[in-house]
Amino acid sequence: MRLILLAAASALAVLSGCASVQPPPPALTHTHAPAKNIIFFLGDGMGINTLTAARIYAVGEEGELTLDTLPESAFVKTFSNDAQVTDSAASMSAYMTGVKVNNNVLSMSADTPASAPALDAFGNRLAGRCGGGRPVATLAELAKQRGMSVGVVTTTRVTDATPGAVFSHVCHRGMENDIAAALVPGGAGYNAALGARGLDVLLGGGSAHFTPTAKGGKRSDGRDLLAELAAQGVRSVADSAQLRAVDPSASAPLVGLFAPYDLAFDSMRDAARQPSLPEMAGKAIGILANNPKGFFLVVEGGMIDLALHNSNARRALQETVVFDNTLKAAIAQMRAIDPDLKNTLIVATADHDHALLLNGYARRTGKTTPTEAGVLGLMRRVDNNEIKLDADGAPFTIIGFGAGENRVQGSRGAAPHLTSAQVSADDYRQEAVVRTEPGYETHSGTDVYLGAVGAGAARFGGTIDNTRVFELIKAAAGW
């Protein structure tokens, strides 16, 4: 037996020795051509629970959103430099620069303190001030250095945190007049890293920050930025018809500001005055794709976030579906230009999660229809479809919020019982565990989903930091 054991041990040693001299497995390589066109879709606040609820709302439990069909996916960690739960400024800055910054800071170095704006001459907290830090290059600026066209499309103000992180460098997101000034070539405060002519396409809301107070805007410096842009040959449009009439083959830059502040929720939008997100993104692609050197485009579904801050699930899910439809249309449009997306990378993700909850053990509802509340409705038992009651004997909704303005004080059983018609109404604000001021439901620190398709998409996978997304997009583009 001892001889057998020794022989076995010798054999294992030999095998082990042989194994030790084997060459290592080849490293994974990515042999695709560099991505010439890059589209970055950002659903503001579009966390995993919101995505799941939007899927059930739109197509039922077994259905698929376009986001579900993207061939490559990852989970993204979203914490900021100074906070476990990020805001949009810090998260979008991480995507655009690869640098972790403090909450409220836009595309600056990690040591930049967030300095809230001071009061301007008219009492608005818009006067810029900074206590340190330095600008950090964004993907938009890197694209401009390579002769690419650059565009930004959003349903919020173009001076809001998410779009602002693409093209400006400020120590606080509240400096929206400064963010607007960064867009005007040759003017005071212009971001010269955007090149001689600046962005090629800019579509969204926020005209108040381009307009002097004398004309009803928010600029205390008297500048009319739209007039300054027009003087440089920039095309300007202000409603849906004007946007549709824009010739995409013309080379002049295009600015379209369709509201003084944020655009309306899509379900409340006046289609004659404000174009939809798919319309704006489609027009932007049509213009940017004319550049033989390629383009970089950011498309933000920003009103998802506003609806969630209002703890209004129906509007949040509607906005998520609009965002998903925009992604679907953009992929189809790019496939018409670049059939196999061999030269195009499309990435879709969110900047952070929200406190939206899907309460457990609900009976399957299928999609929401005019006659069926679906996931927006009351919790029902799986076994007999009866309305399920809480410990106070009161019905409750499938969707709730960890924080929000609507919290019953005391026993829910003493309050009027909820009805399906009530909780599925357009303006209903779901109940929350922690009560906040109206409109101040909070972000959460949960990881978010990322999907990708096209050139370099295979680089995305696993659980990655939001700063890593910047690096992977650069690598896919060969920068």
Summary of the structure (lengths in Angstrom):
residues: 479
radius of gyration: 25.1
end to end distance: 63.7
largest distance: 100.1
contacts: 1734
relative contact order: 0.18
helix: 33%
strand: 20%
